[in-house]
């Protein structure tokens, strides 16, 4: 009988840098330490509480749910459809059946299904602005789709529209473009409405398939405002894929709540595309987790809970804006210019810091951030911004 082994042939993979950063932060005994690495919303006192509307929905779910039986690979379609008016707007968010979707394990699952479906439909390359959320590149590599990068943010802190236009000019059938719908991760640099108008017009005249990752709706300028780019593109093109996350705007991080939507030129094509999405889901995770999506469905189908949710989202957005404005007004951050942060959106921003400066911030000042210079703006409060700004001055002057 043979004794050959196989698993020892696997290469050791590097540890996840963010998870390592969490461990370092937890082990730091300094009481004034600041965590700007983990990508979750934090309140003014540093907590990440469960939304009150979700608590209420969960209590209702406990009392009313009568089974834990499987739902199927498409998940909770009541949840999927309850989200659609908020994402797509209009009197008929489904465009007469041209748009439909399925529940996924978080926004990550939605991106994964969208990319896999695009590949199955014949997409060979995906254009993507860089830097981007690190898992985007990992998903493309794992699914075997070629990534074609282009620069996302210009030197002045605005979006590099010229780079996107150049990438689209050199693309065609068999290509897709992955766009962040709002609150770009990691830069916080979004396209303006006027730029979205241009992008939509270009995509409407091209053969490039749009894939839109809408992971932070409501945390930028507002639910309606943050959907502008997505809706503008969808109005201009015959088909698109949309990955959506509820992890941030409902605070459901560990419950993994997301959705993947498909828009095609006809209801028949949409039904066919969704059958492929379900087949891909069945082979990946079989059925998505139900609890978080059910809570969102309950929150969105009860007017009082929906109002409670939008009020909570408004307060989160206002706090992020307050932090950004105070950072932008700081003039004593050494060589680091914080002014562009006031014009950017969402939870994240990129600071032009060297690895040595980032290490010094951590070791000398107890300030933890990703090695790329990405910070979670929501990790700052009115009470620790001055410490952060002074530390930036100390490492960059």
Secondary structure, DSSP 8 states (H G I E B T S, - for coil): -----SGGGS------HHHHHHHHHHH---TT-EE--S-S---TTS-----HHHHHHHHHHHHH--------TT--HHHHHHHHHHHH-SS-TTTTTTEEEEEEEHHHHHHHHHHHHHHHTT--EEEEEES--HHHHHHHHHHT-EEEEEE-B-TTSSB-HHHHHHHHHT--TTEEEEEE-SS-TTT-----HHHHHHHHHHHHTS--EEEEEE--TTSSS-HHHHTHHHHHHHHH-S-EEEEEE-TTTS--GGG-EEEEEEE-SSHHHHHHHHHHHHHHHHHHTSS---HHHHHHHHHHSSHHHHHHHHHHHHHHHHHHHHHHHHHHT---STT---GGGGT--SSEEE----HHHHHHHHHHH-EE--TTSEEEGGG--TTTHHHHHHHHHHHH-
